[in-house]
Amino acid sequence: MRQVKPFFFDITDEEIAYFQQESAKILKSATLILGEYTTRFEQAFADYIGGKHAISCNTGSTALEILLRLKKVEKKTVLVPTNTNFATVAAVLRAGGEVRYLDMDKNTFAPTLAMVREAVERQGSRKEGAPVAGLLWVHIGGVISPEFPEAVSYCRKNKLFILEDAAHAHGSQLKGVKSGNLADAAAFSFFPTKVMTTCEGGMITTNHEEEDYLARSFRNQGKRGMNYGGLHHDFGNSSRITELGALLGLIQLKKLPQMMRKRQTAYDTITKKLDAAGLDYVSTAHMDAASQYKLIVHVPAGRQLEAIKKALGAEGVIVGGGVYELPCHKQPVFEGICAGETYPGADRWCPNHLCPPLTSGMTEDEARFVGEMLVKHLA
């Protein structure tokens, strides 16, 4: 029986040979960090998103934490969607901030502008807790909400920072602007399952000169303006990407448009089947381009997610991780945060969605098969 899997590392034999060739140069040079490939990768990524600066680091989690430290969130409140990965919330806490959760909308799996406005006004009227300093928005599954530009305008009007958690959104674009260049700054992840990878790695993007300077210091033990030496100005960490990771990043970034086209083709084939059967999913039709990291399909009322996953697995369709089946307000590690608050959208849809295989390695026949099996077991 054939299996359609949710993960595919998109690299060719020619790219492997090139990686081996350039890796040999790196090893012989003995410059294993902060060298030519790191510089080239950062410049290429900044150029790709249309921004001024890109600062690489060891993980997307680190990228988030550095940005929040630059925004000086200590003892201040940051709005964060409850429907996100552990890393988003953890970054705020590690930077010394306080988290105020936002609920999510079924159509985008992201907050709405109304939710943001209500949270800001409500927090401002509270006698306890710090006022809201900013918003950390997550482009879940690579989907940029059509309301995101309005959220950016609202935050700027009210002197709040707004950051993009773009861990899923490499190449996603709305109204002519790519993710990573839509707000004050952004953080990307290059974890192995992402649309593009460096094995482990992350990237900060910003158009702010001082933030670029300080981010480079924070990722390198607080060494302002220099790669090496023993003078430390900032309480940073050893959070650099390796030259080998940057090399892989260059290879993956070069083919990112091609990988996105393949994912879009698979998305179109699958959703054509869903549309014909009247099944609901989170659409990217409003966007110029989407990373298509995840296709988020709503599970109809009365159906059991695990039973559907098992049935699809028996057909050979291996369902990937959701985004996310357990929201952060229910995670044991965050117990006590926003205690007593309710998030009906997340409680309804986090445990009632699935993400079928969607990769740049899927054939048209595999995508058609996935669509047919979703219809068979959901309709």
Contacts in CASP RR format, 6 or more apart in sequence:
PFRMAT RR
TARGET T0000
AUTHOR 0000-0000-0000
METHOD contacts of the structure
MODEL  1
MRQVKPFFFDITDEEIAYFQQESAKILKSATLILGEYTTRFEQAFADYIG
GKHAISCNTGSTALEILLRLKKVEKKTVLVPTNTNFATVAAVLRAGGEVR
YLDMDKNTFAPTLAMVREAVERQGSRKEGAPVAGLLWVHIGGVISPEFPE
AVSYCRKNKLFILEDAAHAHGSQLKGVKSGNLADAAAFSFFPTKVMTTCE
GGMITTNHEEEDYLARSFRNQGKRGMNYGGLHHDFGNSSRITELGALLGL
IQLKKLPQMMRKRQTAYDTITKKLDAAGLDYVSTAHMDAASQYKLIVHVP
AGRQLEAIKKALGAEGVIVGGGVYELPCHKQPVFEGICAGETYPGADRWC
PNHLCPPLTSGMTEDEARFVGEMLVKHLA
1 316 0 8 1.000
2 316 0 8 1.000
2 366 0 8 1.000
2 369 0 8 1.000
3 316 0 8 1.000
3 317 0 8 1.000
3 318 0 8 1.000
4 316 0 8 1.000
4 317 0 8 1.000
4 318 0 8 1.000
4 357 0 8 1.000
4 362 0 8 1.000
4 366 0 8 1.000
4 369 0 8 1.000
4 370 0 8 1.000
5 318 0 8 1.000
5 357 0 8 1.000
5 359 0 8 1.000
6 318 0 8 1.000
6 319 0 8 1.000
6 320 0 8 1.000
6 321 0 8 1.000
6 355 0 8 1.000
6 356 0 8 1.000
6 357 0 8 1.000
6 358 0 8 1.000
6 359 0 8 1.000
7 192 0 8 1.000
7 193 0 8 1.000
7 320 0 8 1.000
7 359 0 8 1.000
8 359 0 8 1.000
8 360 0 8 1.000
8 361 0 8 1.000
8 362 0 8 1.000
9 192 0 8 1.000
9 197 0 8 1.000
10 252 0 8 1.000
10 255 0 8 1.000
10 259 0 8 1.000
10 359 0 8 1.000
10 360 0 8 1.000
10 361 0 8 1.000
11 19 0 8 1.000
11 251 0 8 1.000
11 252 0 8 1.000
15 251 0 8 1.000
15 255 0 8 1.000
18 251 0 8 1.000
19 247 0 8 1.000
19 248 0 8 1.000
19 251 0 8 1.000
22 37 0 8 1.000
22 247 0 8 1.000
23 244 0 8 1.000
23 247 0 8 1.000
26 32 0 8 1.000
26 37 0 8 1.000
26 243 0 8 1.000
26 244 0 8 1.000
26 247 0 8 1.000
31 243 0 8 1.000
32 242 0 8 1.000
32 243 0 8 1.000
32 244 0 8 1.000
33 240 0 8 1.000
33 241 0 8 1.000
33 242 0 8 1.000
33 243 0 8 1.000
34 220 0 8 1.000
34 227 0 8 1.000
34 240 0 8 1.000
35 227 0 8 1.000
35 243 0 8 1.000
35 246 0 8 1.000
36 243 0 8 1.000
37 243 0 8 1.000
37 244 0 8 1.000
37 245 0 8 1.000
37 246 0 8 1.000
37 247 0 8 1.000
37 250 0 8 1.000
38 56 0 8 1.000
38 240 0 8 1.000
38 241 0 8 1.000
38 243 0 8 1.000
38 246 0 8 1.000
40 246 0 8 1.000
40 250 0 8 1.000
41 56 0 8 1.000
41 241 0 8 1.000
41 246 0 8 1.000
41 247 0 8 1.000
41 249 0 8 1.000
41 250 0 8 1.000
41 253 0 8 1.000
42 53 0 8 1.000
42 54 0 8 1.000
42 55 0 8 1.000
42 56 0 8 1.000
42 203 0 8 1.000
42 246 0 8 1.000
43 54 0 8 1.000
44 250 0 8 1.000
44 253 0 8 1.000
44 254 0 8 1.000
45 54 0 8 1.000
45 56 0 8 1.000
45 188 0 8 1.000
45 203 0 8 1.000
45 205 0 8 1.000
45 253 0 8 1.000
46 52 0 8 1.000
46 53 0 8 1.000
46 54 0 8 1.000
46 205 0 8 1.000
48 171 0 8 1.000
48 178 0 8 1.000
48 253 0 8 1.000
48 256 0 8 1.000
49 171 0 8 1.000
49 178 0 8 1.000
49 179 0 8 1.000
49 180 0 8 1.000
49 181 0 8 1.000
49 205 0 8 1.000
50 178 0 8 1.000
50 181 0 8 1.000
51 180 0 8 1.000
51 181 0 8 1.000
51 205 0 8 1.000
51 207 0 8 1.000
52 206 0 8 1.000
52 207 0 8 1.000
52 209 0 8 1.000
52 212 0 8 1.000
53 204 0 8 1.000
53 205 0 8 1.000
53 206 0 8 1.000
53 207 0 8 1.000
53 208 0 8 1.000
53 209 0 8 1.000
53 211 0 8 1.000
53 212 0 8 1.000
54 203 0 8 1.000
54 204 0 8 1.000
54 205 0 8 1.000
55 63 0 8 1.000
55 66 0 8 1.000
55 203 0 8 1.000
55 204 0 8 1.000
55 205 0 8 1.000
55 206 0 8 1.000
55 212 0 8 1.000
55 215 0 8 1.000
55 216 0 8 1.000
55 219 0 8 1.000
56 201 0 8 1.000
56 202 0 8 1.000
56 203 0 8 1.000
56 204 0 8 1.000
56 219 0 8 1.000
56 240 0 8 1.000
56 241 0 8 1.000
56 246 0 8 1.000
57 63 0 8 1.000
57 66 0 8 1.000
57 201 0 8 1.000
57 202 0 8 1.000
57 203 0 8 1.000
57 204 0 8 1.000
57 219 0 8 1.000
57 239 0 8 1.000
57 240 0 8 1.000
57 241 0 8 1.000
58 200 0 8 1.000
58 201 0 8 1.000
58 202 0 8 1.000
58 219 0 8 1.000
58 238 0 8 1.000
58 239 0 8 1.000
58 240 0 8 1.000
58 241 0 8 1.000
59 189 0 8 1.000
59 191 0 8 1.000
59 200 0 8 1.000
59 201 0 8 1.000
59 202 0 8 1.000
59 239 0 8 1.000
60 87 0 8 1.000
60 167 0 8 1.000
60 187 0 8 1.000
60 188 0 8 1.000
60 189 0 8 1.000
60 190 0 8 1.000
60 191 0 8 1.000
60 201 0 8 1.000
60 202 0 8 1.000
60 203 0 8 1.000
61 87 0 8 1.000
61 90 0 8 1.000
61 91 0 8 1.000
61 189 0 8 1.000
62 202 0 8 1.000
62 219 0 8 1.000
62 237 0 8 1.000
62 239 0 8 1.000
63 187 0 8 1.000
63 188 0 8 1.000
63 189 0 8 1.000
63 202 0 8 1.000
63 203 0 8 1.000
63 204 0 8 1.000
64 87 0 8 1.000
64 88 0 8 1.000
64 91 0 8 1.000
64 136 0 8 1.000
64 163 0 8 1.000
64 165 0 8 1.000
64 187 0 8 1.000
65 91 0 8 1.000
65 94 0 8 1.000
65 95 0 8 1.000
66 204 0 8 1.000
66 215 0 8 1.000
66 218 0 8 1.000
66 219 0 8 1.000
66 239 0 8 1.000
67 163 0 8 1.000
67 185 0 8 1.000
67 186 0 8 1.000
67 187 0 8 1.000
67 204 0 8 1.000
67 206 0 8 1.000
67 211 0 8 1.000
67 215 0 8 1.000
68 78 0 8 1.000
68 91 0 8 1.000
68 92 0 8 1.000
68 94 0 8 1.000
68 95 0 8 1.000
68 97 0 8 1.000
68 136 0 8 1.000
68 163 0 8 1.000
69 95 0 8 1.000
69 218 0 8 1.000
70 185 0 8 1.000
70 211 0 8 1.000
70 214 0 8 1.000
70 215 0 8 1.000
70 218 0 8 1.000
71 133 0 8 1.000
71 134 0 8 1.000
71 161 0 8 1.000
71 163 0 8 1.000
72 133 0 8 1.000
73 92 0 8 1.000
73 95 0 8 1.000
73 96 0 8 1.000
73 97 0 8 1.000
73 133 0 8 1.000
73 134 0 8 1.000
74 95 0 8 1.000
74 96 0 8 1.000
74 97 0 8 1.000
75 96 0 8 1.000
75 97 0 8 1.000
75 98 0 8 1.000
75 130 0 8 1.000
76 97 0 8 1.000
76 98 0 8 1.000
76 130 0 8 1.000
76 131 0 8 1.000
76 132 0 8 1.000
76 133 0 8 1.000
76 134 0 8 1.000
77 97 0 8 1.000
77 98 0 8 1.000
77 99 0 8 1.000
77 100 0 8 1.000
77 123 0 8 1.000
77 129 0 8 1.000
77 130 0 8 1.000
77 131 0 8 1.000
77 132 0 8 1.000
77 133 0 8 1.000
77 134 0 8 1.000
78 92 0 8 1.000
78 97 0 8 1.000
78 98 0 8 1.000
78 99 0 8 1.000
78 100 0 8 1.000
78 132 0 8 1.000
78 133 0 8 1.000
78 134 0 8 1.000
78 135 0 8 1.000
78 136 0 8 1.000
79 100 0 8 1.000
79 101 0 8 1.000
79 102 0 8 1.000
79 111 0 8 1.000
79 116 0 8 1.000
79 119 0 8 1.000
79 120 0 8 1.000
79 132 0 8 1.000
79 134 0 8 1.000
79 135 0 8 1.000
79 136 0 8 1.000
80 88 0 8 1.000
80 89 0 8 1.000
80 92 0 8 1.000
80 99 0 8 1.000
80 100 0 8 1.000
80 101 0 8 1.000
80 102 0 8 1.000
80 136 0 8 1.000
80 138 0 8 1.000
80 328 0 8 1.000
81 88 0 8 1.000
81 101 0 8 1.000
81 102 0 8 1.000
81 103 0 8 1.000
81 104 0 8 1.000
81 110 0 8 1.000
81 111 0 8 1.000
81 137 0 8 1.000
81 138 0 8 1.000
81 140 0 8 1.000
82 101 0 8 1.000
82 102 0 8 1.000
82 103 0 8 1.000
82 104 0 8 1.000
82 327 0 8 1.000
82 328 0 8 1.000
82 329 0 8 1.000
82 343 0 8 1.000
82 346 0 8 1.000
83 104 0 8 1.000
83 109 0 8 1.000
83 110 0 8 1.000
83 138 0 8 1.000
83 140 0 8 1.000
83 323 0 8 1.000
83 324 0 8 1.000
83 327 0 8 1.000
83 328 0 8 1.000
83 346 0 8 1.000
83 350 0 8 1.000
84 138 0 8 1.000
84 140 0 8 1.000
84 165 0 8 1.000
84 324 0 8 1.000
84 327 0 8 1.000
84 328 0 8 1.000
85 138 0 8 1.000
85 167 0 8 1.000
85 324 0 8 1.000
86 328 0 8 1.000
86 331 0 8 1.000
86 333 0 8 1.000
87 167 0 8 1.000
87 189 0 8 1.000
88 136 0 8 1.000
88 138 0 8 1.000
88 165 0 8 1.000
88 328 0 8 1.000
89 99 0 8 1.000
89 328 0 8 1.000
89 331 0 8 1.000
89 334 0 8 1.000
89 337 0 8 1.000
91 136 0 8 1.000
92 98 0 8 1.000
92 99 0 8 1.000
92 136 0 8 1.000
93 99 0 8 1.000
97 130 0 8 1.000
98 129 0 8 1.000
98 130 0 8 1.000
99 334 0 8 1.000
99 337 0 8 1.000
99 338 0 8 1.000
100 119 0 8 1.000
100 123 0 8 1.000
100 132 0 8 1.000
100 338 0 8 1.000
101 328 0 8 1.000
101 329 0 8 1.000
101 337 0 8 1.000
101 338 0 8 1.000
101 341 0 8 1.000
101 343 0 8 1.000
102 111 0 8 1.000
102 115 0 8 1.000
102 116 0 8 1.000
102 119 0 8 1.000
103 111 0 8 1.000
103 115 0 8 1.000
103 343 0 8 1.000
103 344 0 8 1.000
103 345 0 8 1.000
103 346 0 8 1.000
104 110 0 8 1.000
104 111 0 8 1.000
104 140 0 8 1.000
104 343 0 8 1.000
104 345 0 8 1.000
104 346 0 8 1.000
104 349 0 8 1.000
104 350 0 8 1.000
105 111 0 8 1.000
105 112 0 8 1.000
105 115 0 8 1.000
105 145 0 8 1.000
105 345 0 8 1.000
106 298 0 8 1.000
106 345 0 8 1.000
106 348 0 8 1.000
106 349 0 8 1.000
107 282 0 8 1.000
107 283 0 8 1.000
108 140 0 8 1.000
108 143 0 8 1.000
108 145 0 8 1.000
108 146 0 8 1.000
108 147 0 8 1.000
108 282 0 8 1.000
109 140 0 8 1.000
109 141 0 8 1.000
109 143 0 8 1.000
109 282 0 8 1.000
109 296 0 8 1.000
109 323 0 8 1.000
109 349 0 8 1.000
109 353 0 8 1.000
110 137 0 8 1.000
110 138 0 8 1.000
110 139 0 8 1.000
110 140 0 8 1.000
110 143 0 8 1.000
110 145 0 8 1.000
110 147 0 8 1.000
110 148 0 8 1.000
111 137 0 8 1.000
111 145 0 8 1.000
111 151 0 8 1.000
112 145 0 8 1.000
112 147 0 8 1.000
113 147 0 8 1.000
113 150 0 8 1.000
113 151 0 8 1.000
113 154 0 8 1.000
116 135 0 8 1.000
116 151 0 8 1.000
116 154 0 8 1.000
116 155 0 8 1.000
117 154 0 8 1.000
119 132 0 8 1.000
120 132 0 8 1.000
120 158 0 8 1.000
120 160 0 8 1.000
123 129 0 8 1.000
123 131 0 8 1.000
123 132 0 8 1.000
124 131 0 8 1.000
124 132 0 8 1.000
132 160 0 8 1.000
133 160 0 8 1.000
133 161 0 8 1.000
134 155 0 8 1.000
134 160 0 8 1.000
134 161 0 8 1.000
134 162 0 8 1.000
134 163 0 8 1.000
135 151 0 8 1.000
135 155 0 8 1.000
135 160 0 8 1.000
135 161 0 8 1.000
135 162 0 8 1.000
135 163 0 8 1.000
136 163 0 8 1.000
136 165 0 8 1.000
137 148 0 8 1.000
137 151 0 8 1.000
137 162 0 8 1.000
137 163 0 8 1.000
137 164 0 8 1.000
137 165 0 8 1.000
137 183 0 8 1.000
138 165 0 8 1.000
138 167 0 8 1.000
138 168 0 8 1.000
139 145 0 8 1.000
139 148 0 8 1.000
139 164 0 8 1.000
139 165 0 8 1.000
139 166 0 8 1.000
139 168 0 8 1.000
139 169 0 8 1.000
139 172 0 8 1.000
139 179 0 8 1.000
140 168 0 8 1.000
140 294 0 8 1.000
140 296 0 8 1.000
140 323 0 8 1.000
141 168 0 8 1.000
141 169 0 8 1.000
141 282 0 8 1.000
141 291 0 8 1.000
141 293 0 8 1.000
141 294 0 8 1.000
141 296 0 8 1.000
141 323 0 8 1.000
142 166 0 8 1.000
142 168 0 8 1.000
142 169 0 8 1.000
142 172 0 8 1.000
142 179 0 8 1.000
142 284 0 8 1.000
142 290 0 8 1.000
142 291 0 8 1.000
142 292 0 8 1.000
142 293 0 8 1.000
142 294 0 8 1.000
143 169 0 8 1.000
143 172 0 8 1.000
143 282 0 8 1.000
143 284 0 8 1.000
143 287 0 8 1.000
143 290 0 8 1.000
143 296 0 8 1.000
144 169 0 8 1.000
144 172 0 8 1.000
144 173 0 8 1.000
144 174 0 8 1.000
144 179 0 8 1.000
144 182 0 8 1.000
144 287 0 8 1.000
144 290 0 8 1.000
145 151 0 8 1.000
146 174 0 8 1.000
146 286 0 8 1.000
148 174 0 8 1.000
148 182 0 8 1.000
148 183 0 8 1.000
149 174 0 8 1.000
149 175 0 8 1.000
149 182 0 8 1.000
151 162 0 8 1.000
152 162 0 8 1.000
152 182 0 8 1.000
152 183 0 8 1.000
155 161 0 8 1.000
155 162 0 8 1.000
155 183 0 8 1.000
156 162 0 8 1.000
161 184 0 8 1.000
162 183 0 8 1.000
162 184 0 8 1.000
163 183 0 8 1.000
163 184 0 8 1.000
163 185 0 8 1.000
163 186 0 8 1.000
163 187 0 8 1.000
164 179 0 8 1.000
164 180 0 8 1.000
164 182 0 8 1.000
164 183 0 8 1.000
164 185 0 8 1.000
164 186 0 8 1.000
164 187 0 8 1.000
165 186 0 8 1.000
165 187 0 8 1.000
166 172 0 8 1.000
166 179 0 8 1.000
166 180 0 8 1.000
166 186 0 8 1.000
166 187 0 8 1.000
166 188 0 8 1.000
166 205 0 8 1.000
167 187 0 8 1.000
167 188 0 8 1.000
167 189 0 8 1.000
167 191 0 8 1.000
167 194 0 8 1.000
168 189 0 8 1.000
168 194 0 8 1.000
168 195 0 8 1.000
168 291 0 8 1.000
168 293 0 8 1.000
168 294 0 8 1.000
168 323 0 8 1.000
169 179 0 8 1.000
169 180 0 8 1.000
169 188 0 8 1.000
169 291 0 8 1.000
169 293 0 8 1.000
170 179 0 8 1.000
170 188 0 8 1.000
170 194 0 8 1.000
170 195 0 8 1.000
170 196 0 8 1.000
170 256 0 8 1.000
170 291 0 8 1.000
170 293 0 8 1.000
171 178 0 8 1.000
171 179 0 8 1.000
171 195 0 8 1.000
171 256 0 8 1.000
171 260 0 8 1.000
171 289 0 8 1.000
171 291 0 8 1.000
172 178 0 8 1.000
172 179 0 8 1.000
172 287 0 8 1.000
172 289 0 8 1.000
172 290 0 8 1.000
172 291 0 8 1.000
173 179 0 8 1.000
173 287 0 8 1.000
173 288 0 8 1.000
173 289 0 8 1.000
173 290 0 8 1.000
174 182 0 8 1.000
174 286 0 8 1.000
174 287 0 8 1.000
174 288 0 8 1.000
175 288 0 8 1.000
176 288 0 8 1.000
179 186 0 8 1.000
179 291 0 8 1.000
180 186 0 8 1.000
180 188 0 8 1.000
180 205 0 8 1.000
181 205 0 8 1.000
181 207 0 8 1.000
184 206 0 8 1.000
184 208 0 8 1.000
185 204 0 8 1.000
185 205 0 8 1.000
185 206 0 8 1.000
185 207 0 8 1.000
185 208 0 8 1.000
185 211 0 8 1.000
186 204 0 8 1.000
186 205 0 8 1.000
186 206 0 8 1.000
187 202 0 8 1.000
187 203 0 8 1.000
187 204 0 8 1.000
187 205 0 8 1.000
188 202 0 8 1.000
188 203 0 8 1.000
188 204 0 8 1.000
188 205 0 8 1.000
189 201 0 8 1.000
189 202 0 8 1.000
190 196 0 8 1.000
190 197 0 8 1.000
190 198 0 8 1.000
190 199 0 8 1.000
190 200 0 8 1.000
190 201 0 8 1.000
190 202 0 8 1.000
190 203 0 8 1.000
190 249 0 8 1.000
190 252 0 8 1.000
191 197 0 8 1.000
191 200 0 8 1.000
191 201 0 8 1.000
192 199 0 8 1.000
192 200 0 8 1.000
194 293 0 8 1.000
195 256 0 8 1.000
195 259 0 8 1.000
195 260 0 8 1.000
195 263 0 8 1.000
195 291 0 8 1.000
195 292 0 8 1.000
195 293 0 8 1.000
196 249 0 8 1.000
196 252 0 8 1.000
196 253 0 8 1.000
196 256 0 8 1.000
196 259 0 8 1.000
197 248 0 8 1.000
197 249 0 8 1.000
197 252 0 8 1.000
198 241 0 8 1.000
198 245 0 8 1.000
198 246 0 8 1.000
198 248 0 8 1.000
198 249 0 8 1.000
198 252 0 8 1.000
199 245 0 8 1.000
199 248 0 8 1.000
201 241 0 8 1.000
201 245 0 8 1.000
202 241 0 8 1.000
204 215 0 8 1.000
206 212 0 8 1.000
206 215 0 8 1.000
213 224 0 8 1.000
213 225 0 8 1.000
214 224 0 8 1.000
214 234 0 8 1.000
216 225 0 8 1.000
217 223 0 8 1.000
217 224 0 8 1.000
217 225 0 8 1.000
217 233 0 8 1.000
217 234 0 8 1.000
217 236 0 8 1.000
218 234 0 8 1.000
218 236 0 8 1.000
218 237 0 8 1.000
218 239 0 8 1.000
219 236 0 8 1.000
219 237 0 8 1.000
219 239 0 8 1.000
219 240 0 8 1.000
220 227 0 8 1.000
220 236 0 8 1.000
220 238 0 8 1.000
220 239 0 8 1.000
220 240 0 8 1.000
221 232 0 8 1.000
221 236 0 8 1.000
221 237 0 8 1.000
221 238 0 8 1.000
222 232 0 8 1.000
222 233 0 8 1.000
222 234 0 8 1.000
222 235 0 8 1.000
222 236 0 8 1.000
223 229 0 8 1.000
223 230 0 8 1.000
223 231 0 8 1.000
223 232 0 8 1.000
223 233 0 8 1.000
224 231 0 8 1.000
224 233 0 8 1.000
224 234 0 8 1.000
252 259 0 8 1.000
258 360 0 8 1.000
259 360 0 8 1.000
260 289 0 8 1.000
260 290 0 8 1.000
260 291 0 8 1.000
260 292 0 8 1.000
260 360 0 8 1.000
262 359 0 8 1.000
262 360 0 8 1.000
262 361 0 8 1.000
262 362 0 8 1.000
263 291 0 8 1.000
263 292 0 8 1.000
263 358 0 8 1.000
263 359 0 8 1.000
263 360 0 8 1.000
264 289 0 8 1.000
264 290 0 8 1.000
264 292 0 8 1.000
265 364 0 8 1.000
265 367 0 8 1.000
266 292 0 8 1.000
266 358 0 8 1.000
266 359 0 8 1.000
266 360 0 8 1.000
266 362 0 8 1.000
266 364 0 8 1.000
266 366 0 8 1.000
266 367 0 8 1.000
266 370 0 8 1.000
267 284 0 8 1.000
267 290 0 8 1.000
267 292 0 8 1.000
267 295 0 8 1.000
267 358 0 8 1.000
269 364 0 8 1.000
269 367 0 8 1.000
269 368 0 8 1.000
269 371 0 8 1.000
270 295 0 8 1.000
270 356 0 8 1.000
270 358 0 8 1.000
270 367 0 8 1.000
270 368 0 8 1.000
270 370 0 8 1.000
270 371 0 8 1.000
270 374 0 8 1.000
271 281 0 8 1.000
271 283 0 8 1.000
271 295 0 8 1.000
273 368 0 8 1.000
273 371 0 8 1.000
273 372 0 8 1.000
273 374 0 8 1.000
273 375 0 8 1.000
274 280 0 8 1.000
274 281 0 8 1.000
274 297 0 8 1.000
274 371 0 8 1.000
274 374 0 8 1.000
274 375 0 8 1.000
276 375 0 8 1.000
277 375 0 8 1.000
277 378 0 8 1.000
277 379 0 8 1.000
278 379 0 8 1.000
279 297 0 8 1.000
279 298 0 8 1.000
279 300 0 8 1.000
279 374 0 8 1.000
279 375 0 8 1.000
279 378 0 8 1.000
279 379 0 8 1.000
280 297 0 8 1.000
280 298 0 8 1.000
281 295 0 8 1.000
281 296 0 8 1.000
281 297 0 8 1.000
281 298 0 8 1.000
282 295 0 8 1.000
282 296 0 8 1.000
282 298 0 8 1.000
284 290 0 8 1.000
284 292 0 8 1.000
292 358 0 8 1.000
293 358 0 8 1.000
294 322 0 8 1.000
294 323 0 8 1.000
294 355 0 8 1.000
294 358 0 8 1.000
295 355 0 8 1.000
295 356 0 8 1.000
295 358 0 8 1.000
296 322 0 8 1.000
296 323 0 8 1.000
296 353 0 8 1.000
296 355 0 8 1.000
297 353 0 8 1.000
297 354 0 8 1.000
297 355 0 8 1.000
297 356 0 8 1.000
297 374 0 8 1.000
297 378 0 8 1.000
298 349 0 8 1.000
298 352 0 8 1.000
298 353 0 8 1.000
299 305 0 8 1.000
299 308 0 8 1.000
299 352 0 8 1.000
299 353 0 8 1.000
299 354 0 8 1.000
299 378 0 8 1.000
300 378 0 8 1.000
303 352 0 8 1.000
303 378 0 8 1.000
305 325 0 8 1.000
305 351 0 8 1.000
305 352 0 8 1.000
305 353 0 8 1.000
305 354 0 8 1.000
308 354 0 8 1.000
308 377 0 8 1.000
308 378 0 8 1.000
309 319 0 8 1.000
309 354 0 8 1.000
311 377 0 8 1.000
312 318 0 8 1.000
312 319 0 8 1.000
312 356 0 8 1.000
312 373 0 8 1.000
312 374 0 8 1.000
312 377 0 8 1.000
313 319 0 8 1.000
315 373 0 8 1.000
315 376 0 8 1.000
315 377 0 8 1.000
316 373 0 8 1.000
317 356 0 8 1.000
317 357 0 8 1.000
317 369 0 8 1.000
317 370 0 8 1.000
317 373 0 8 1.000
317 374 0 8 1.000
318 357 0 8 1.000
319 354 0 8 1.000
319 355 0 8 1.000
319 356 0 8 1.000
319 357 0 8 1.000
320 354 0 8 1.000
320 355 0 8 1.000
320 356 0 8 1.000
320 357 0 8 1.000
321 355 0 8 1.000
322 353 0 8 1.000
322 354 0 8 1.000
322 355 0 8 1.000
323 353 0 8 1.000
323 355 0 8 1.000
324 350 0 8 1.000
325 350 0 8 1.000
325 351 0 8 1.000
325 353 0 8 1.000
326 350 0 8 1.000
326 351 0 8 1.000
327 343 0 8 1.000
327 346 0 8 1.000
327 347 0 8 1.000
327 350 0 8 1.000
328 334 0 8 1.000
328 337 0 8 1.000
329 337 0 8 1.000
329 338 0 8 1.000
329 341 0 8 1.000
329 343 0 8 1.000
329 346 0 8 1.000
356 370 0 8 1.000
356 371 0 8 1.000
356 374 0 8 1.000
357 366 0 8 1.000
357 370 0 8 1.000
362 370 0 8 1.000
END
